[in-house]
């Protein structure tokens, strides 16, 4: 619904009031946030099945004695080191906890949605009640103003009769007193109307300073020849449609799923992990290696000759020579990207965690989830019992209001005739002011009672229509 422009000429219909309240009421908005929260939890439960992926990086300086990450040799220089890597984990099996958490999160999400519908229904009933109260107070004010006008006309007529000597002056004084009482009734009716308008504005989250008025529809007298369905039939319709019943049932289902989640902790958990990481150390920026620069002849050993084969003067040991490479120490740069490439390593593995004994934590959690299930089940039954009682009461309220309205209607018709006759007699001098005031007060009381019972009857029929799934409109 488009926002209404405030102004003296703006008048709100019942439907506009309901639509505006549903869009702007803070309780409804808070309930919508609950839906958003449970939706986020539902989404998170689904994403819990996916692998995790996280990266890390570090930048460190070490002074004094430390160990080189490549050689594990002790070094005493200042060493800068970096570590980089990516890790991933995924749960392969955890006793179906992830799957059951998704089911429970979906149930909680659906329950929050129907809770919003219940909040809207409660708000609509309150708006209808406040709107009808304005109509009643407005009609009551009109009656009070008509009575005041009638008294003023009667005073004018009585003044003429007093001047003509037909009536005593006390009759005029009594009428003036009655006029003062009527003015008080008008003020009281105006105050009641002001407060009923304020109540509706508060439901609509409107400031008291903002101009506000409602459309006054013509509400015909409701029929008293009703054919009301029995309470069981109404209950069956309400049970199938009202959100509080759906919410209670979803809470039972959620609690039942909670038992399965808790029992999942009895089972082993199997996870798989994988990672890639590499590192750098400033202690290895200069790398020492050996390089062959040539060859040379070197004695590599001796051969012992038999004495009988060696002439005199010849050594018994004969040297053995070989060409060996000439090796020299060469330094080279082992820079950042080279180290990262050289130290790159990968890993993958699986982990199995088997619960053996956890100080009865799992057993306690399972027992508590079972208690929560029983609590939810009993709450669901209480909700149904309360609904049945509300429907039985609402149906009986309609029956009683119908009878009361019919009785007040007959009473008003009788008192209207009584007042008409008394007024004619009073104007002709055949009745005194006391008789006139008694008849008039009885008529005022009957009009007020009929008006009150009429709107009470209309509202109670709307409540019954609500349980029957009908649209709330006048």
C-alpha positions as CSV (number, residue, x, y, z in Angstrom):
1,X,0.0,0.0,0.0
2,X,1.3,3.5,-0.8
3,X,2.0,5.7,2.1
4,X,-1.0,8.0,2.9
5,X,-0.5,11.7,2.8
6,X,-1.5,13.2,6.2
7,X,-3.9,16.2,6.2
8,X,-7.1,17.4,7.5
9,X,-9.0,15.8,4.6
10,X,-7.3,12.4,4.9
11,X,-9.7,9.7,6.1
12,X,-8.6,6.1,6.6
13,X,-10.7,3.1,5.7
14,X,-10.4,-0.1,7.7
15,X,-8.4,-1.8,4.9
16,X,-6.0,1.1,4.8
17,X,-5.5,1.0,8.5
18,X,-4.8,-2.8,8.4
19,X,-2.4,-2.5,5.4
20,X,-0.5,0.4,7.0
21,X,-0.2,-1.3,10.3
22,X,1.2,-4.5,8.7
23,X,3.8,-2.4,6.9
24,X,4.9,-0.2,9.8
25,X,4.2,-2.0,13.1
26,X,7.5,-2.5,14.9
27,X,6.4,-5.9,16.3
28,X,5.9,-7.1,12.8
29,X,9.2,-5.8,11.7
30,X,10.9,-7.5,14.6
31,X,9.3,-10.8,13.6
32,X,10.5,-10.2,10.0
33,X,14.1,-9.9,11.4
34,X,13.5,-13.3,13.1
35,X,12.7,-14.8,9.7
36,X,15.9,-13.2,8.2
37,X,17.9,-14.7,11.1
38,X,16.5,-18.2,10.8
39,X,17.0,-18.0,7.0
40,X,20.6,-17.2,7.5
41,X,21.0,-20.2,9.9
42,X,19.3,-22.4,7.3
43,X,21.7,-21.2,4.6
44,X,24.7,-21.7,6.9
45,X,23.5,-25.3,7.7
46,X,23.5,-26.1,3.9
47,X,27.0,-24.5,3.4
48,X,28.4,-26.6,6.3
49,X,28.5,-29.6,3.9
50,X,31.0,-27.8,1.6
51,X,34.8,-28.0,2.1
52,X,36.5,-25.1,3.8
53,X,39.3,-23.3,2.1
54,X,41.7,-20.9,4.0
55,X,45.0,-19.3,3.2
56,X,47.7,-18.1,5.6
57,X,50.8,-16.0,5.4
58,X,53.4,-15.0,8.0
59,X,56.3,-12.6,8.1
60,X,58.8,-13.0,11.0
61,X,62.2,-11.8,12.2
62,X,64.4,-13.7,14.6
63,X,67.5,-12.5,16.5
64,X,70.0,-14.5,18.3
65,X,70.3,-18.2,18.1
66,X,67.7,-19.8,15.9
67,X,67.5,-22.7,13.4
68,X,67.5,-22.4,9.6
69,X,64.3,-23.8,8.2
70,X,66.1,-25.5,5.3
71,X,69.0,-27.2,7.1
72,X,67.9,-27.1,10.7
73,X,71.4,-25.8,11.4
74,X,71.8,-23.3,14.2
75,X,72.3,-19.7,13.2
76,X,73.0,-16.6,15.2
77,X,72.3,-13.9,12.6
78,X,69.0,-12.0,12.2
79,X,66.8,-14.2,10.1
80,X,63.7,-13.1,8.2
81,X,61.3,-15.9,7.3
82,X,58.0,-16.2,5.5
83,X,55.4,-18.9,5.4
84,X,52.6,-19.2,2.9
85,X,49.9,-21.9,2.4
86,X,46.4,-22.9,1.7
87,X,44.4,-25.5,3.7
88,X,41.1,-27.3,3.0
89,X,38.9,-29.5,5.2
90,X,35.7,-31.4,4.5
91,X,33.6,-33.6,6.7
92,X,32.9,-36.9,5.1
93,X,30.7,-38.3,7.9
94,X,29.7,-37.1,11.3
95,X,26.7,-39.2,12.3
96,X,24.4,-37.4,9.9
97,X,24.6,-34.2,12.1
98,X,25.1,-31.9,9.1
99,X,22.1,-33.4,7.2
100,X,19.8,-33.3,10.3
101,X,20.9,-29.7,11.1
102,X,19.8,-28.7,7.6
103,X,16.4,-30.3,8.3
104,X,16.0,-28.6,11.7
105,X,17.1,-25.2,10.3
106,X,14.5,-25.5,7.5
107,X,11.8,-26.3,10.1
108,X,12.8,-23.4,12.3
109,X,12.8,-21.1,9.2
110,X,9.3,-22.3,8.3
111,X,8.1,-21.8,11.9
112,X,9.4,-18.2,12.0
113,X,7.4,-17.5,8.8
114,X,4.1,-18.8,10.3
115,X,4.9,-16.9,13.5
116,X,5.0,-13.7,11.4
117,X,1.5,-14.6,10.1
118,X,0.3,-15.0,13.6
119,X,1.7,-11.6,14.6
120,X,-0.1,-10.1,11.6
121,X,-3.4,-11.8,12.5
122,X,-3.2,-10.5,16.1
123,X,-2.4,-7.1,14.8
124,X,-5.3,-7.2,12.3
125,X,-7.8,-8.2,15.1
126,X,-6.5,-5.3,17.3
127,X,-6.9,-2.8,14.4
128,X,-10.4,-4.0,13.7
129,X,-11.3,-3.8,17.4
130,X,-9.8,-0.2,17.7
131,X,-11.6,0.8,14.4
132,X,-14.9,-0.5,15.6
133,X,-14.4,1.3,19.0
134,X,-14.0,4.6,17.1
135,X,-17.2,3.9,15.2
136,X,-19.0,3.2,18.5
137,X,-17.6,6.3,20.2
138,X,-18.4,8.4,17.1
139,X,-22.0,7.2,17.1
140,X,-22.3,7.6,20.8
141,X,-21.1,11.2,20.4
142,X,-23.7,11.8,17.7
143,X,-26.4,10.5,20.1
144,X,-25.2,12.7,22.9
145,X,-25.2,15.7,20.6
146,X,-28.7,14.9,19.3
147,X,-29.9,14.6,22.9
148,X,-28.4,18.0,23.7
149,X,-30.1,19.5,20.7
150,X,-33.4,17.9,21.7
151,X,-33.0,19.3,25.2
152,X,-32.3,22.8,23.8
153,X,-35.4,22.5,21.6
154,X,-37.4,21.4,24.6
155,X,-36.1,24.3,26.7
156,X,-37.2,26.7,23.9
157,X,-40.7,25.1,23.9
158,X,-40.9,25.1,27.7
159,X,-40.0,28.7,27.9
160,X,-43.1,29.5,25.8
161,X,-45.3,27.3,28.0
162,X,-44.0,28.9,31.2
163,X,-44.6,32.4,29.8
164,X,-48.1,31.4,28.8
165,X,-48.7,30.1,32.3
166,X,-49.2,26.5,31.2
167,X,-46.2,25.1,33.0
168,X,-44.5,26.1,36.2
169,X,-41.1,27.7,36.1
170,X,-39.6,24.7,37.9
171,X,-40.0,22.7,34.7
172,X,-37.8,25.1,32.9
173,X,-35.2,25.0,35.6
174,X,-35.2,21.2,35.5
175,X,-34.6,21.3,31.8
176,X,-31.7,23.7,32.2
177,X,-30.2,21.2,34.6
178,X,-30.8,18.4,32.2
179,X,-29.0,20.5,29.5
180,X,-25.9,20.8,31.7
181,X,-25.9,17.0,32.2
182,X,-26.3,16.5,28.4
183,X,-23.3,18.8,27.9
184,X,-21.3,16.7,30.3
185,X,-22.3,13.6,28.3
186,X,-21.1,15.3,25.1
187,X,-17.7,16.1,26.6
188,X,-17.4,12.5,27.9
189,X,-18.3,11.2,24.5
190,X,-15.7,13.5,22.8
191,X,-13.0,12.3,25.3
192,X,-13.9,8.7,24.6
193,X,-13.6,9.2,20.9
194,X,-10.3,11.0,21.3
195,X,-8.8,8.2,23.3
196,X,-10.1,5.5,20.8
197,X,-8.5,7.4,17.9
198,X,-5.3,7.7,19.9
199,X,-5.3,3.9,20.5
200,X,-5.7,3.3,16.7
201,X,-2.9,5.8,15.9
202,X,-0.6,4.0,18.3
203,X,-1.3,0.7,16.6
204,X,-0.4,2.4,13.3
205,X,2.8,3.9,14.8
206,X,1.6,7.4,14.1
207,X,2.4,10.5,16.2
208,X,-0.4,12.0,18.2
209,X,0.2,15.4,16.5
210,X,-0.5,14.0,13.0
211,X,-4.1,14.7,11.8
212,X,-6.1,11.5,11.6
213,X,-9.7,10.6,10.9
214,X,-11.4,7.4,9.7
215,X,-14.1,6.7,7.2
216,X,-17.4,6.1,9.0
217,X,-19.2,3.4,7.0
218,X,-22.8,2.6,7.2
219,X,-23.1,-0.5,9.4
220,X,-26.6,-1.9,9.3
221,X,-28.0,-3.7,12.3
222,X,-26.8,-7.2,12.2
223,X,-29.3,-10.0,11.8
224,X,-30.2,-12.1,14.8
225,X,-31.4,-15.0,12.8
226,X,-28.0,-16.7,12.7
227,X,-27.1,-20.2,11.6
228,X,-23.8,-20.7,13.4
229,X,-21.7,-23.8,12.7
230,X,-20.9,-26.0,15.7
231,X,-17.6,-25.4,17.5
232,X,-16.1,-28.7,16.2
233,X,-16.6,-27.7,12.6
234,X,-15.1,-24.2,13.2
235,X,-12.2,-25.8,15.1
236,X,-11.4,-28.1,12.2
237,X,-11.2,-25.2,9.8
238,X,-9.1,-23.1,12.2
239,X,-6.7,-26.0,12.9
240,X,-6.0,-26.4,9.2
241,X,-5.4,-22.8,8.5
242,X,-4.2,-20.8,11.6
243,X,-0.4,-20.2,11.8
244,X,-0.1,-20.9,15.5
245,X,-1.0,-24.5,14.9
246,X,1.5,-24.8,12.1
247,X,4.2,-23.2,14.2
248,X,3.5,-25.6,17.1
249,X,3.7,-28.6,14.8
250,X,6.9,-27.3,13.2
251,X,8.4,-26.8,16.7
252,X,7.6,-30.4,17.5
253,X,9.3,-31.6,14.3
254,X,12.3,-29.4,15.0
255,X,12.7,-30.9,18.5
256,X,12.4,-34.4,17.1
257,X,15.2,-33.6,14.6
258,X,17.2,-32.2,17.5
259,X,17.2,-35.7,19.1
260,X,18.8,-37.1,15.9
261,X,21.4,-34.3,15.9
262,X,22.3,-35.1,19.5
263,X,22.5,-38.9,18.8
264,X,24.8,-38.2,15.9
265,X,27.6,-37.5,18.5
266,X,27.6,-41.3,19.3
267,X,29.1,-42.0,15.8
268,X,32.7,-41.5,14.6
269,X,33.6,-38.4,12.6
270,X,35.6,-38.8,9.4
271,X,37.2,-35.7,7.9
272,X,39.6,-35.2,4.9
273,X,42.1,-32.4,4.8
274,X,44.6,-31.2,2.2
275,X,47.1,-28.4,2.1
276,X,49.8,-26.6,0.1
277,X,52.5,-24.6,1.8
278,X,56.0,-23.1,1.2
279,X,58.5,-21.0,3.0
280,X,61.4,-18.6,2.7
281,X,64.4,-17.9,5.0
282,X,66.9,-15.0,4.6
283,X,69.6,-17.3,6.0
284,X,69.6,-19.1,2.7
285,X,69.8,-16.1,0.3
286,X,73.5,-17.1,-0.4
287,X,73.9,-20.8,-1.2
288,X,77.3,-22.5,-1.2
289,X,78.0,-25.4,-3.6
290,X,80.9,-27.3,-5.2
291,X,81.8,-26.8,-8.9
292,X,84.2,-29.0,-11.1
293,X,86.8,-26.7,-12.7
294,X,89.1,-29.3,-14.2
295,X,91.0,-32.6,-13.6
296,X,94.4,-33.5,-12.1
297,X,96.4,-36.7,-11.6
298,X,96.4,-37.9,-8.1
299,X,97.7,-41.0,-6.3
300,X,94.7,-43.0,-5.2
301,X,96.6,-45.9,-3.6
302,X,99.5,-48.4,-3.8
303,X,99.9,-51.9,-5.0
304,X,102.2,-54.2,-2.9
305,X,104.6,-56.1,-5.3
306,X,106.0,-59.6,-4.5
307,X,109.6,-59.3,-3.3
308,X,110.8,-62.1,-5.6
309,X,109.6,-60.1,-8.6
310,X,111.1,-56.8,-7.6
311,X,114.7,-56.0,-8.6
312,X,117.0,-54.7,-6.1
313,X,116.5,-51.1,-5.4
314,X,112.9,-51.0,-6.5
315,X,110.2,-50.2,-3.9
316,X,107.9,-53.0,-3.0
317,X,104.9,-50.6,-3.1
318,X,103.9,-49.3,-6.6
319,X,101.6,-46.2,-6.7
320,X,98.3,-46.1,-8.5
321,X,97.4,-42.9,-10.3
322,X,93.9,-41.5,-11.5
323,X,92.5,-38.4,-13.1
324,X,90.2,-36.8,-10.5
325,X,88.0,-33.7,-10.9
326,X,89.1,-30.4,-9.3
327,X,86.3,-29.1,-7.1
328,X,86.0,-25.5,-5.9
329,X,83.4,-23.9,-3.6
330,X,81.1,-21.6,-5.4
331,X,78.5,-19.2,-3.9
332,X,75.1,-18.5,-5.7
333,X,72.0,-16.5,-4.9
334,X,69.0,-18.5,-3.5
335,X,66.4,-15.8,-3.8
336,X,62.8,-15.4,-2.6
337,X,60.9,-17.0,-5.5
338,X,63.5,-19.7,-5.9
339,X,63.1,-20.7,-2.2
340,X,59.3,-20.7,-2.5
341,X,59.5,-23.0,-5.5
342,X,62.1,-25.2,-3.9
343,X,60.2,-25.6,-0.6
344,X,56.8,-26.1,-2.0
345,X,55.1,-29.2,-0.6
346,X,51.6,-30.7,-0.7
347,X,49.7,-32.9,1.8
348,X,46.4,-34.8,1.9
349,X,45.0,-37.1,4.6
350,X,41.9,-38.3,6.4
351,X,41.2,-38.3,10.1
352,X,38.9,-40.6,12.0
353,X,37.7,-39.5,15.4
354,X,36.0,-42.2,17.5
355,X,34.1,-41.1,20.6
356,X,34.8,-43.5,23.4
357,X,34.0,-41.6,26.6
358,X,33.1,-37.9,27.0
359,X,32.0,-37.7,30.6
360,X,28.3,-38.5,29.6
361,X,28.1,-35.2,27.6
362,X,26.5,-36.9,24.6
363,X,24.1,-38.9,26.7
364,X,23.1,-35.8,28.6
365,X,22.6,-33.9,25.4
366,X,20.4,-36.7,24.0
367,X,18.3,-36.7,27.2
368,X,17.8,-32.9,27.1
369,X,16.8,-33.0,23.5
370,X,14.2,-35.7,24.3
371,X,12.9,-33.4,27.1
372,X,12.7,-30.5,24.7
373,X,10.7,-32.8,22.3
374,X,8.2,-33.6,25.0
375,X,7.9,-30.0,26.0
376,X,7.2,-29.0,22.3
377,X,4.7,-31.8,22.0
378,X,2.8,-30.7,25.1
379,X,3.0,-27.0,24.0
380,X,1.4,-28.1,20.7
381,X,-1.4,-29.8,22.5
382,X,-1.8,-26.8,24.8
383,X,-2.0,-24.6,21.7
384,X,-4.7,-26.8,20.2
385,X,-6.6,-26.9,23.5
386,X,-6.4,-23.1,23.8
387,X,-7.7,-22.7,20.2
388,X,-10.6,-25.0,20.9
389,X,-11.5,-23.1,24.0
390,X,-11.2,-19.7,22.3
391,X,-13.5,-21.0,19.5
392,X,-16.0,-22.3,21.9
393,X,-15.9,-19.0,23.8
394,X,-16.1,-17.0,20.6
395,X,-19.1,-19.0,19.4
396,X,-20.9,-18.6,22.7
397,X,-20.1,-14.9,22.7
398,X,-21.8,-14.5,19.3
399,X,-24.9,-16.4,20.5
400,X,-25.0,-14.3,23.7
401,X,-24.4,-11.0,21.8
402,X,-27.1,-11.9,19.3
403,X,-29.6,-12.4,22.1
404,X,-28.5,-9.3,24.0
405,X,-28.7,-7.2,20.8
406,X,-32.2,-8.5,20.0
407,X,-33.4,-7.8,23.6
408,X,-32.0,-4.3,23.6
409,X,-33.6,-3.6,20.2
410,X,-37.0,-4.6,21.5
411,X,-36.4,-2.6,24.7
412,X,-35.5,0.5,22.6
413,X,-38.6,0.2,20.4
414,X,-40.8,0.1,23.5
415,X,-39.0,3.0,25.3
416,X,-39.2,5.1,22.1
417,X,-42.9,4.8,22.1
418,X,-43.1,5.5,25.8
419,X,-41.0,8.6,25.4
420,X,-43.0,9.8,22.4
421,X,-46.2,9.6,24.5
422,X,-44.6,11.2,27.5
423,X,-43.2,14.0,25.5
424,X,-46.7,14.8,23.9
425,X,-48.2,14.7,27.4
426,X,-45.4,17.0,28.8
427,X,-45.8,19.5,26.0
428,X,-49.6,19.6,26.6
429,X,-49.1,19.9,30.4
430,X,-50.5,16.4,31.1
431,X,-47.2,15.1,32.4
432,X,-44.7,16.7,34.8
433,X,-40.9,17.2,34.2
434,X,-40.1,14.2,36.4
435,X,-42.1,11.8,34.2
436,X,-40.5,13.4,31.1
437,X,-36.9,13.0,32.5
438,X,-37.5,9.4,33.6
439,X,-38.8,8.5,30.1
440,X,-36.0,10.4,28.4
441,X,-33.3,8.9,30.6
442,X,-34.6,5.4,30.0
443,X,-34.6,6.1,26.3
444,X,-31.0,7.4,26.4
445,X,-29.9,4.3,28.4
446,X,-31.6,2.0,25.9
447,X,-30.0,3.8,22.9
448,X,-26.6,3.6,24.5
449,X,-27.0,-0.1,25.4
450,X,-28.2,-1.0,21.9
451,X,-25.3,0.9,20.3
452,X,-22.8,-0.8,22.6
453,X,-24.3,-4.3,22.0
454,X,-24.4,-3.7,18.2
455,X,-20.7,-3.0,17.9
456,X,-19.9,-5.8,20.4
457,X,-22.0,-8.1,18.3
458,X,-20.3,-7.0,15.1
459,X,-16.8,-7.5,16.5
460,X,-17.5,-10.9,17.9
461,X,-18.9,-12.1,14.6
462,X,-15.7,-10.8,13.0
463,X,-13.7,-12.9,15.4
464,X,-15.7,-16.0,14.5
465,X,-15.2,-15.1,10.8
466,X,-11.5,-15.0,11.5
467,X,-11.5,-18.5,12.8
468,X,-13.4,-19.6,9.7
469,X,-10.7,-18.1,7.5
470,X,-12.9,-15.2,6.2
471,X,-11.6,-11.8,5.3
472,X,-11.8,-9.2,8.0
473,X,-13.8,-6.3,6.5
474,X,-16.8,-4.2,7.4
